[in-house]
Amino acid sequence: MTVAGPTIPLVDLQAAHGEVADEIARGFGQVLANGTFIKGRDVAEFEREFASFSGIKHCVAVANGTDALELALRAADVPPEAEVIVPANTFAATAEAVVRAGARPVFADVDPDHLLLDPPSVIHAMNANTAAIVPVHLFGQLAPMKKLSDIASKQRVAIIEDAAQAHGAYQAGAPTGSFGHAAATSFYPGKNLGAYGDAGAVVTNSAALARRVRLLGDHGSEQKYSHTEFGFNSRMDSLQAVVLRAKLSRLADWNKRRGRAAEYYYELLAEMEDVVLPRTAPGNLHVWHLYVVQVPRRDHVLEELHKRGILAGIHYPVPLHLQPAFRNQGYARGDFPVAEAAANRILSLPLHPHITREQQCTVTGALRAALQR
């Protein structure tokens, strides 16, 4: 495929690195000098700093976001073979973690305005085997936690939040991780707070749950060579903690810059009748991990954008209940109509803290041209 002009990436990791390169180089040098690569000072300091940033009492750093969600489910005592409700419109890792924790993922639809977990669909999916709900805070804003928390409380089931796309997001003044037992998050490089490889964390206000997450993620051991439970190895390394600490100090500003870029997209796209703009749910402080519009002939539009060097994406093109990996769960096309309809129309436009207004004008100009072809 021939690309016309310079490319505009979905997320510019090089620009972000430019802001933190010197600090990270110094931090790496210190880790290499002291040789503490696992469970070192930087990991402990990151846990303290991220808990403070998140407005939550405890943070346990782990190897990746999928592990974080599995560990949170296991620490919350979700029984083997129990059912856990997750949205059909999310990344596969949400449901993978449920399976790895020994439970069965049960899918629910999303609402048409925000593509977040839909409370009526959750109620429809619940039964006597339901042990937990995993709301996904998608694209940068929280799922409807008041309604979901009420459902969970009434049915006496756990809530484990999937906050991988919502670093710094709030709802009605309350942070992620404060609505349920815990929140699991990912620091995959493209996240608002991204490592230089895989990393994740569990945040919780429960000291007991935090202690159990730490136990399970360190081979079921709190004392060397003494293993009280069957766990596995999921520990953040010190080099990733160095990266995350450097970026965390800039995250609030980066989130504000994302918000300003989202506002400018609204201005540029307001008159495009074929484009459905993203909406922020009432009470939400959105951190704009992704700027997701809906357009007709999405695949054609995406191809045209790529020809012009606009590296837009799709999050996500196939709902989980239609993925081959989950075929044995017994779902069929038509079971979750909102998620299925959105999957054919959603388009993620380039958005990151370092995007320029000139780049945004180029993106929207190319989008207008693609819609007219």
Summary of the structure (lengths in Angstrom):
residues: 373
radius of gyration: 20.7
end to end distance: 17.7
largest distance: 66.0
contacts: 1313
relative contact order: 0.17
helix: 42%
strand: 17%
